[in-house]
Amino acid sequence: MASTEYVIVEDPHGHGPDSWRVEEDRGGGGSWRVRVAALAAAAVLAVTAAWWWSDDGDPSPAPEPTVTAAPANAARTTAVAYGEYRDRLSLVECMAGRGYPYEVQIVDQAAQLGAVADYLGVRPATAYPDAPLPMLRQPDLYFGRGGQAVEVATGSVGCAFMRSEVDVDNGDAVRSAVEAARADLGFRDVVAEQVWVAQHPAEVSQRVALLRADHGEWVARDTYVQERWLRALEAATGVIADTDVTWIPVTVATTDVFAQAAGLTDAGTAVVIRVGERAQPLQAGLALTRVHGLPCGEVAVSAAFARPYGDEEGLGDVSRALTGACGALIGAGYAEGESLAEVYWD
């Protein structure tokens, strides 16, 4: 084995949660919440606590995947993915011994895990629906002493990533690796969660956008204020329907200082939109990759994405569609009329 790279613990371009969620409708048959309810099973989400970014739900279970027949390329792909898992497991075990209990994530073969899951008959799922990413489960580790880039240089903890070779031309070696992968519950759990995460970009984006730098929770105690922010969010995002951009809200979170929706564009990329106090917009950094903001008096409308769940083009389309959001907020009484002069996009 040869040392080919240093400690990549979790790919910052990794993949998102189960079930579509929508805030319970309280009237207004033409609202996007009603349209979304026609597309997905509705569930009510409550979010808590104060500085930047959480969510929930669970519809009917997906059917169990069938084990695919044994095409040689599927077996080889599984063998290679399992080899990477074993290498990263060794790395994580070394780091845990130095006080950095990271979780194993498959990086190089991440795009192939759907095929691996089908081949092995692994159903996409997570044991942590409220926190389906390692960085959501251990934010202090991933955004604190462990390094913000989720990448630890060998000098930091003294562990090198040793990459082993998998002889994909050796049929016996491939079969042995596949059988080991099939019997390794830890590997199957990692595959199941990463595939599940990849299938739910909007839900994962919502949770990532609700992360706070102080690792605290958002306050959500005043139902009147939460309802007002929810109506403001609906007014602001309602302007998207008047453009050629298709954006479907998937999950909604409300707090005492903002309401926030994460949805998918017609291209399938995830975008988060927040309407709330001017001092509490979405902000790039920590986990969000890019943010566009629209100040509107004491209210701020912001849209953002986090790689790999969303992309620049999808954010740009939604941001342009939201240029009329301030006017909509003023018309609905959620912002002062004179603030229209302040409208601009960052």
GIBEL-V891766 format. One record per pair of residues at least 24 apart in sequence whose ideal C-beta (glycine too) atoms are under 10 Angstrom apart, sorted by sequence separation. I is the first residue (numbers start at 1). J is the second residue. D is the distance in whole Angstrom. If there is no record, write none. Layout:
I/J/D
I/J/D
This chain:
19/43/7
21/45/5
82/106/9
84/108/5
85/109/8
230/254/5
237/261/7
247/271/7
249/273/8
256/280/10
258/282/9
275/299/7
276/300/6
291/315/8
292/316/8
301/325/5
81/106/6
83/108/10
84/109/5
229/254/6
233/258/8
234/259/8
236/261/10
240/265/10
255/280/9
275/300/7
276/301/9
290/315/6
294/319/8
301/326/7
320/345/8
83/109/9
84/110/9
228/254/10
229/255/8
232/258/9
233/259/4
237/263/9
245/271/10
247/273/8
274/300/8
275/301/5
276/302/8
289/315/9
290/316/9
292/318/8
293/319/9
299/325/9
300/326/10
319/345/6
81/108/8
82/109/9
226/253/10
227/254/8
229/256/8
232/259/7
233/260/7
234/261/9
274/301/7
275/302/8
292/319/4
299/326/8
301/328/9
319/346/9
80/108/8
81/109/4
84/112/10
105/133/9
226/254/4
229/257/8
230/258/10
231/259/8
233/261/6
273/301/7
274/302/5
291/319/9
292/320/9
294/322/6
301/329/7
80/109/6
81/110/9
105/134/7
225/254/9
226/255/7
229/258/6
230/259/5
273/302/7
274/303/8
290/319/10
294/323/7
296/325/7
297/326/8
103/133/9
104/134/9
105/135/10
225/255/9
226/256/7
229/259/4
230/260/10
272/302/8
273/303/5
274/304/8
292/322/8
294/324/10
296/326/4
299/329/6
78/109/9
81/112/6
85/116/10
103/134/4
223/254/9
225/256/5
226/257/10
228/259/9
229/260/9
230/261/9
272/303/7
273/304/8
294/325/6
295/326/8
296/327/9
299/330/9
77/109/7
80/112/8
81/113/7
102/134/7
103/135/9
224/256/10
225/257/8
226/258/9
227/259/9
271/303/6
272/304/5
294/326/6
296/328/9
297/329/8
101/134/10
102/135/10
220/253/9
222/255/9
223/256/9
225/258/10
226/259/7
240/273/9
271/304/7
272/305/7
296/329/5
297/330/8
21/55/7
78/112/9
81/115/9
82/116/8
103/137/8
220/254/6
221/255/9
222/256/5
225/259/10
270/304/10
271/305/6
272/306/8
296/330/7
301/335/9
21/56/7
22/57/9
77/112/5
78/113/10
81/116/5
103/138/8
218/253/8
220/255/5
221/256/6
222/257/10
270/305/6
271/306/10
294/329/10
299/334/6
300/335/10
21/57/4
77/113/9
80/116/9
81/117/10
102/138/8
218/254/9
219/255/6
220/256/6
237/273/6
269/305/7
270/306/8
298/334/9
299/335/5
19/56/8
20/57/7
21/58/9
78/115/8
79/116/10
101/138/7
218/255/4
219/256/5
220/257/9
236/273/7
272/309/9
297/334/9
298/335/7
299/336/9
17/55/8
18/56/10
19/57/4
21/59/9
74/112/9
77/115/6
78/116/5
81/119/10
82/120/10
103/141/9
217/255/9
218/256/8
219/257/7
236/274/9
237/275/8
270/308/9
271/309/9
272/310/8
296/334/8
297/335/5
298/336/7
17/56/9
18/57/7
19/58/5
20/59/7
77/116/6
78/117/10
81/120/10
102/141/7
103/142/10
218/257/7
236/275/5
269/308/9
270/309/4
271/310/5
296/335/5
297/336/5
17/57/8
18/58/6
19/59/5
101/141/7
102/142/8
218/258/8
233/273/7
235/275/8
265/305/10
269/309/7
270/310/4
271/311/9
295/335/10
296/336/9
297/337/9
299/339/8
17/58/9
18/59/8
19/60/9
74/115/6
75/116/10
78/119/6
100/141/7
233/274/8
234/275/9
258/299/9
269/310/5
270/311/9
297/338/7
298/339/8
19/61/10
73/115/9
74/116/8
77/119/8
78/120/7
99/141/10
218/260/9
233/275/4
258/300/8
260/302/9
262/304/10
268/310/10
269/311/5
297/339/3
301/343/9
303/345/10
18/61/9
210/253/6
232/275/5
233/276/8
262/305/10
267/310/10
268/311/10
269/312/9
271/314/6
272/315/9
296/339/5
297/340/9
18/62/8
71/115/10
74/118/8
75/119/7
102/146/7
206/250/8
207/251/9
209/253/9
231/275/9
232/276/8
258/302/9
260/304/10
262/306/10
267/311/8
269/313/7
270/314/8
271/315/6
295/339/8
296/340/8
297/341/10
301/345/10
302/346/9
74/119/4
100/145/8
101/146/9
105/150/9
205/250/9
206/251/5
210/255/9
229/274/9
230/275/9
264/309/10
265/310/8
269/314/4
270/315/10
271/316/10
273/318/7
297/342/7
73/119/10
74/120/9
99/145/8
100/146/6
202/248/8
205/251/9
206/252/8
207/253/9
229/275/6
264/310/9
265/311/9
267/313/7
268/314/8
269/315/8
271/317/8
272/318/10
273/319/9
296/342/7
297/343/10
68/115/8
99/146/10
100/147/9
202/249/8
203/250/6
204/251/10
206/253/6
229/276/6
262/309/9
267/314/6
271/318/5
275/322/10
295/342/5
296/343/6
68/116/10
71/119/8
102/150/8
202/250/4
203/251/5
210/258/10
229/277/9
262/310/9
265/313/9
266/314/9
269/317/9
271/319/9
294/342/9
295/343/7
65/114/10
68/117/10
70/119/8
201/250/9
202/251/6
265/314/4
269/318/9
273/322/7
294/343/6
295/344/7
68/118/5
69/119/9
102/152/8
200/250/8
210/260/7
264/314/8
265/315/9
267/317/8
275/325/8
294/344/7
295/345/10
67/118/8
68/119/5
95/146/9
200/251/9
209/260/7
266/317/9
271/322/10
293/344/9
294/345/6
295/346/9
65/117/7
66/118/8
67/119/7
68/120/8
100/152/7
210/262/9
265/317/6
273/325/9
293/345/7
294/346/8
65/118/6
67/120/7
68/121/8
209/262/7
265/318/7
292/345/6
293/346/5
65/119/9
67/121/4
98/152/10
107/161/10
206/260/7
208/262/9
275/329/8
292/346/6
65/120/9
66/121/7
67/122/9
102/157/10
108/163/9
206/261/8
207/262/9
263/318/9
291/346/8
65/121/6
100/156/8
206/262/4
247/303/10
265/321/10
64/121/8
65/122/7
95/152/7
100/157/5
205/262/5
206/263/9
278/335/10
64/122/10
65/123/6
98/156/9
99/157/8
120/178/8
204/262/8
205/263/9
236/294/9
64/123/6
65/124/8
98/157/5
100/159/8
119/178/8
122/181/10
134/193/9
202/261/9
203/262/7
205/264/9
275/334/8
63/123/8
97/157/9
98/158/6
122/182/9
133/193/9
202/262/4
236/296/8
275/335/10
62/123/7
91/152/10
95/156/9
96/157/10
97/158/9
98/159/7
120/181/7
121/182/9
132/193/6
133/194/9
201/262/9
202/263/6
209/270/10
278/339/10
61/123/8
62/124/7
95/157/5
97/159/8
116/178/10
119/181/9
120/182/6
127/189/7
132/194/9
201/263/10
202/264/5
208/270/10
209/271/10
210/272/9
218/280/9
239/301/10
284/346/10
62/125/8
94/157/8
95/158/9
96/159/9
119/182/9
126/189/9
201/264/7
202/265/10
209/272/4
236/299/9
61/125/9
94/158/8
95/159/5
120/184/10
125/189/9
132/196/7
133/197/6
205/269/9
206/270/8
208/272/8
209/273/10
210/274/10
232/296/10
237/301/9
278/342/10
94/159/4
116/181/8
122/187/9
123/188/10
127/192/9
128/193/8
132/197/5
205/270/4
207/272/10
209/274/7
236/301/5
281/346/10
91/157/10
93/159/9
94/160/8
122/188/5
126/192/7
127/193/8
202/268/10
204/270/7
205/271/7
206/272/6
237/303/10
92/159/9
94/161/9
120/187/9
121/188/9
122/189/9
124/191/9
125/192/5
126/193/4
129/196/9
201/268/8
202/269/9
203/270/8
205/272/5
232/299/7
247/314/9
91/159/6
94/162/9
120/188/7
122/190/10
123/191/10
124/192/6
125/193/7
126/194/9
132/200/8
136/204/9
143/211/8
201/269/7
202/270/4
233/301/9
90/159/9
91/160/8
92/161/10
122/191/5
123/192/6
124/193/8
126/195/10
142/211/10
143/212/10
144/213/10
201/270/4
202/271/8
232/301/9
245/314/9
91/161/5
122/192/5
124/194/9
125/195/9
126/196/5
143/213/7
200/270/9
201/271/10
202/272/8
213/283/9
229/299/9
247/317/8
58/129/7
90/161/9
91/162/7
116/187/9
117/188/9
120/191/7
124/195/4
125/196/6
126/197/7
132/203/8
133/204/7
136/207/6
144/215/8
245/316/10
246/317/9
247/318/6
57/129/8
90/162/7
91/163/10
116/188/10
120/192/10
123/195/9
124/196/4
132/204/7
135/207/10
136/208/7
139/211/6
143/215/8
210/282/10
213/285/8
245/317/5
56/129/7
57/130/10
88/161/7
122/195/7
123/196/9
124/197/8
135/208/8
139/212/8
209/282/6
213/286/6
244/317/9
245/318/6
55/129/10
56/130/6
87/161/7
88/162/10
90/164/9
117/191/5
124/198/8
126/200/10
129/203/9
133/207/8
136/210/9
139/213/9
209/283/10
212/286/8
243/317/8
245/319/10
247/321/7
55/130/8
87/162/6
88/163/9
116/191/6
117/192/7
124/199/6
132/207/8
133/208/7
136/211/7
139/214/10
140/215/6
211/286/6
243/318/9
245/320/8
246/321/10
247/322/10
54/130/8
87/163/6
124/200/9
131/207/7
135/211/8
139/215/5
211/287/5
244/320/10
245/321/4
54/131/9
87/164/6
113/190/9
114/191/9
117/194/9
118/195/9
130/207/8
138/215/10
209/286/10
210/287/10
211/288/9
240/317/9
243/320/8
244/321/8
245/322/9
10/88/9
86/164/7
113/191/5
116/194/10
117/195/5
129/207/10
133/211/10
208/286/9
209/287/8
240/318/7
243/321/4
9/88/8
84/163/8
87/166/10
112/191/10
113/192/9
116/195/8
117/196/9
208/287/5
209/288/6
242/321/8
243/322/9
8/88/8
83/163/9
84/164/9
86/166/10
113/193/10
114/194/9
115/195/10
207/287/9
208/288/7
240/320/10
241/321/9
243/323/9
7/88/10
83/164/6
106/187/9
113/194/5
114/195/5
208/289/10
237/318/9
240/321/5
243/324/9
9/91/8
10/92/10
54/136/9
83/165/8
84/166/9
104/186/7
109/191/10
113/195/5
205/287/9
209/291/10
239/321/7
240/322/7
242/324/7
4/87/10
8/91/9
9/92/7
83/166/4
104/187/9
205/288/9
239/322/6
7/91/6
82/166/8
83/167/10
106/190/6
110/194/6
113/197/10
114/198/7
237/321/9
239/323/8
240/324/9
6/91/10
7/92/9
80/165/10
81/166/9
83/168/10
104/189/9
105/190/7
106/191/7
109/194/10
110/195/9
113/198/7
114/199/8
237/322/8
239/324/4
240/325/9
1/87/8
9/95/7
80/166/5
104/190/6
236/322/7
238/324/9
239/325/5
242/328/10
7/94/9
79/166/5
103/190/8
107/194/10
110/197/10
111/198/9
238/325/9
239/326/9
7/95/7
79/167/9
80/168/7
105/193/9
106/194/6
110/198/8
236/324/9
237/325/7
239/327/8
1/90/10
79/168/6
105/194/7
236/325/4
239/328/5
15/105/10
76/166/8
83/173/10
103/193/9
235/325/8
236/326/8
238/328/6
239/329/10
9/100/8
14/105/6
76/167/10
77/168/9
79/170/9
86/177/9
236/327/10
237/328/9
10/102/7
14/106/9
76/168/4
105/197/10
233/325/10
235/327/10
236/328/6
7/100/9
9/102/4
10/103/7
14/107/8
75/168/9
76/169/9
209/302/10
232/325/10
235/328/5
236/329/6
9/103/8
10/104/9
11/105/6
13/107/9
79/173/7
80/174/9
83/177/7
86/180/9
234/328/9
235/329/6
238/332/9
7/102/9
9/104/9
10/105/4
11/106/9
12/107/10
15/110/7
73/168/9
76/171/10
79/174/5
82/177/5
86/181/9
89/184/9
209/304/6
211/306/10
235/330/9
9/105/7
10/106/10
11/107/4
14/110/7
15/111/9
72/168/9
75/171/9
78/174/8
79/175/8
81/177/9
82/178/8
85/181/8
208/304/9
209/305/9
232/328/9
233/329/10
235/331/8
236/332/9
8/105/9
10/107/7
11/108/9
13/110/8
76/173/10
77/174/10
79/176/8
80/177/8
82/179/10
83/180/10
89/186/7
208/305/10
209/306/7
232/329/6
235/332/4
9/107/9
15/113/8
76/174/6
79/177/4
82/180/7
83/181/9
86/184/9
89/187/8
208/306/5
234/332/9
235/333/9
236/334/8
8/107/6
11/110/6
15/114/10
72/171/8
75/174/5
78/177/7
79/178/6
82/181/4
85/184/8
205/304/8
207/306/10
235/334/6
236/335/9
8/108/9
75/175/7
78/178/5
79/179/10
81/181/8
82/182/9
86/186/10
205/305/7
206/306/10
209/309/10
232/332/7
235/335/9
76/177/9
77/178/10
79/180/9
85/186/8
86/187/8
89/190/9
205/306/5
208/309/8
231/332/7
232/333/9
233/334/9
5/107/10
72/174/8
75/177/8
76/178/9
78/180/10
79/181/7
82/184/7
85/187/5
88/190/9
204/306/8
205/307/10
231/333/10
232/334/4
5/108/10
75/178/5
78/181/6
85/188/10
206/309/10
231/334/7
232/335/8
74/178/9
78/182/8
201/305/9
204/308/10
205/309/5
70/175/9
82/187/6
85/190/6
201/306/9
204/309/6
205/310/6
228/333/10
229/334/9
18/124/8
75/181/10
81/187/8
85/191/8
203/309/9
228/334/7
18/125/7
201/308/8
202/309/7
18/126/7
70/178/8
201/309/4
202/310/9
17/126/7
78/187/10
81/190/10
82/191/9
200/309/9
201/310/7
16/126/9
19/129/8
81/191/8
198/308/9
17/128/9
18/129/6
198/309/9
17/129/6
197/309/9
17/130/8
78/191/9
17/131/9
18/132/8
17/132/5
67/182/9
16/132/6
17/133/9
15/132/10
16/133/8
15/133/9
14/133/7
17/136/10
14/134/9
14/135/9
10/133/8
12/135/9
10/134/6
9/134/8
10/135/7
9/135/10
12/142/9
65/195/10
9/141/9
10/142/7
9/142/8
62/196/9
10/146/10
12/148/9
14/150/9
9/146/7
12/149/6
62/199/9
148/285/9
150/287/10
9/147/9
12/150/5
148/286/8
11/150/8
12/151/7
148/287/9
7/147/9
9/149/10
10/150/5
11/151/9
8/149/10
9/150/6
10/151/8
8/150/8
9/151/7
143/285/10
7/150/10
8/151/6
9/152/6
143/286/6
7/151/7
8/152/9
142/286/10
143/287/8
6/151/8
7/152/4
142/287/9
5/151/10
6/152/8
7/153/7
57/203/8
6/153/6
7/154/6
55/202/10
56/203/9
139/286/9
6/154/5
7/155/10
9/157/10
55/203/6
139/287/9
5/154/10
6/155/9
7/156/8
55/204/9
6/156/9
7/157/7
9/159/10
55/205/10
56/206/10
3/154/9
6/157/10
7/158/10
55/206/4
56/207/9
135/286/10
136/287/9
7/159/6
9/161/9
54/206/8
55/207/5
135/287/7
6/159/9
7/160/7
8/161/6
53/206/9
54/207/6
55/208/10
6/160/6
7/161/5
53/207/8
55/209/9
133/287/9
5/160/8
6/161/6
53/208/7
54/209/9
55/210/7
4/160/9
5/161/5
53/209/5
54/210/4
3/160/5
4/161/7
5/162/9
52/209/8
53/210/3
54/211/8
3/161/7
4/162/8
5/163/7
52/210/8
53/211/4
54/212/9
3/162/6
4/163/5
47/206/9
52/211/7
53/212/6
2/162/7
3/163/8
47/207/10
51/211/10
52/212/5
53/213/9
1/162/5
2/163/7
45/206/9
49/210/9
51/212/5
52/213/6
1/163/7
2/164/9
48/210/10
50/212/7
51/213/6
52/214/9
1/164/5
2/165/9
47/210/6
49/212/7
51/214/6
54/217/7
1/165/8
50/214/8
51/215/10
52/216/10
53/217/10
54/218/7
49/214/9
51/216/7
53/218/7
49/215/10
50/216/7
52/218/9
54/220/9
49/216/5
50/217/8
51/218/8
48/216/9
49/217/3
50/218/6
48/217/4
49/218/4
50/219/6
47/217/8
48/218/5
49/219/5
47/218/5
48/219/6
49/220/8
47/219/9
48/220/5
49/221/10
47/220/5
48/221/8
46/220/6
45/220/10
17/193/10
16/193/10
46/223/10
15/193/9
16/194/10
18/196/6
15/194/6
17/196/7
18/197/10
47/226/9
14/194/7
15/195/8
16/196/7
17/197/7
20/200/8
46/226/9
15/196/9
16/197/4
18/199/8
19/200/8
21/202/10
15/197/4
16/198/7
17/199/9
18/200/6
20/202/8
21/203/7
11/194/10
14/197/7
15/198/3
16/199/7
17/200/5
20/203/8
14/198/8
15/199/8
16/200/4
17/201/9
19/203/7
15/200/9
16/201/5
17/202/9
18/203/7
21/206/9
15/201/8
16/202/7
17/203/4
16/203/5
17/204/6
16/204/3
17/205/10
15/204/7
16/205/7
17/206/8
14/204/9
16/206/9
17/207/7
16/207/8
16/208/9
57/250/10
57/251/7
55/250/10
56/251/8
55/251/5
33/230/9
55/252/8
56/253/9
55/253/5
110/308/9
54/253/6
31/231/9
33/233/10
53/253/9
26/227/8
32/233/10
33/234/7
54/255/9
32/234/7
53/255/10
23/226/9
28/231/9
31/234/6
23/227/10
26/230/8
27/231/10
31/235/10
33/237/10
26/231/9
32/237/6
47/252/9
48/253/10
50/255/8
53/258/10
55/260/9
24/230/10
28/234/8
31/237/10
32/238/7
35/241/9
45/251/7
47/253/4
49/255/7
50/256/8
51/257/9
52/258/10
54/260/10
23/230/6
31/238/8
45/252/6
46/253/8
47/254/6
48/255/7
49/256/9
50/257/7
53/260/8
55/262/8
30/238/9
32/240/8
40/248/9
43/251/9
44/252/9
45/253/6
46/254/7
47/255/5
48/256/9
49/257/10
32/241/7
39/248/7
40/249/10
45/254/8
46/255/9
47/256/10
23/233/9
28/238/10
39/249/10
40/250/7
44/254/10
23/234/9
30/241/9
39/250/9
40/251/9
47/258/10
36/248/6
47/259/9
35/248/8
36/249/5
47/260/8
35/249/9
36/250/7
32/247/9
36/251/9
32/248/8
33/249/7
36/252/9
32/249/6
31/249/10
33/252/7
53/272/9
32/252/10
53/274/9
52/274/9
36/261/9
23/249/9
22/249/7
36/263/8
53/280/10
20/248/9
21/249/10
22/250/8
23/251/9
24/252/10
33/261/9
51/279/9
52/280/7
20/249/9
21/250/7
22/251/7
23/252/4
32/261/8
51/280/8
52/281/9
53/282/8
20/250/5
21/251/4
22/252/6
23/253/9
50/280/8
52/282/7
53/283/9
19/250/9
20/251/7
21/252/7
23/254/7
32/263/9
52/283/6
19/251/9
21/253/9
51/283/9
17/250/10
52/285/9
53/286/8
17/251/8
52/286/7
53/287/8
52/287/9
53/288/8
23/259/8
52/288/9
23/261/9
22/261/9
21/262/10
20/263/10
20/264/10
16/262/10
53/304/10
16/270/8
12/287/9
13/289/9
12/289/9
16/306/10
16/308/10
13/306/10
14/307/9
15/308/6
16/309/6
12/306/9
13/307/5
14/308/7
15/309/7
12/307/7
13/308/4
14/309/9
11/307/10
12/308/9
13/309/10
11/308/8
